Amino acid sequence: RKYEGWPLLMRQLKAMLWKKYLCATRERLVLLVQIAVPLLLIIASLTASKQGGTFPKFPALVLDREHIFDGKQVIFGASPAMRKSGAMLSNFTLSYGADEVLDVGASGEAGLDDFAMNTWYDGAYRYDSLHLESYDPLDFVANGTLSVNFTNLHALPTALNAFTSAVAKGSVGREIQTTNYPLPVLAQEAIVKAYQFVFKFIFVCCLTMAVASLSASFSMFIVQERANKSKQVQMVSGVHKGVFWLSHFMWDMVVYCIPASIIILCFQLYHQPEFSGDNLLPVIVIFFAYGCASLPGVYVLQFMFEESFKAFLRLWTVCFLSGYIFFLVDWIFGLISFLSRTCRLIHKIDSWVFPIISPQFNVAFAMYNLQLNQNDPLDPLAVPKNPFRLDITGWPI
């Protein structure tokens, strides 16, 4: 029986899809790359994003010379009256710690300052100095002048604690130990906002790598078919070019939906509010639209390669860099657009050009907008908007 027209094309399409299935069962490495690599990247991004919700707690800090001053000695001087009272001066230095005191023989504050200035460039880094004016352990009285280097944030309390601890040890035989327990960092503090932005960018980076790997992997089989002349044999046998490419697209979309569905499932397992609930449908639409947009682009670019694995690596690189770098450029110029009309013009142009030439940019931009819509570090009290708004996922889709 002779087939013509649509019946012939449908039989060719059925045969081509069956061929794709048989080839996929043989080329298990390709299937593994298409599923495992994006999944590992997305798990890494979700793990990093999970840590971005809370700022790590600072540990307790013991304010002593060993921890804060790295065991460096204090530059020590004393008043003329204390120099004459040798027993009192010796009692204080022993209570302070003989190995922790660098007695430069200064008699008066001027001599201590002279020593500090004259040894400024000798390479011996010092954090503090102490000028002892008077000391009487029996009356629990001590007067002194402390000077500290404020490049060390805890220098002043540490130097003061060392001084008072020496007085207490010389008077009652007991030391004073001071520990700094930092207060919890509030959500509205600038460091927390910066911390959350860092993890949002890490997530966008890993997600862009995942979707770039996923789309680039579909070039391997097509390049392999063209390199071993299998495609030429099919064309000579009468396979319609439209059927050839349609079968590739239909099969690749089916295979693409497997890792894409697993990625969306991971969003739910990690309890990401940015990508679940009301935001789940936009995420599904974004991933489906990305598959429809990225696969034809890969089909066009694969003609530049003759080796399947080289095509995968090069196209992965191109897809990732085009998506993430374009995203960074758009974000930066959007951030500084208020500075000049040139910045506003560049941002206006790239916001129209980048979505057209890079599907990866659209995924990165849409997922980043979903994160900000659900949890904006700059506006913690903001109410989430409709995720399908044009300024969130509408234009990227």
Secondary structure, 3 states (H helix, E strand, C coil): CCCCHHHHHHHHHHHHHHHHHHHHHHCHHHHHHHHHHHHHHHHHHHHHHHHCCCCCCCCCEECCHHHHCCCCCEEEEECHHHHHCHHHHHHHHHHHCHHHEEEEEEECHHHHHHHHHHCCCCCCCCCEEEEEEEEECCCCEEEEEEEECCCCCCHHHHHHHHHHHHHHHHHHCCCCCCEECCCCCCCCCHHHHHHHHHHHHHHHHHHHHHHHHHHHCCHHHHHHHHHCCHHHHHHHCCCCHHHHHHHHHHHHHHHHHHHHHHHHHHHHHCCCHHHCHHHHHHHHHHHHHHHHHHHHHHHHHHHHCCCHHHHHHHHHHHHHHHHHHHHHHHHHHHHCCCCCHHHHHHHHHHHHHHHHHCHHHHHHHHHHHHHHHHCCCCCCCCCCCCCCCHHHHHCCC
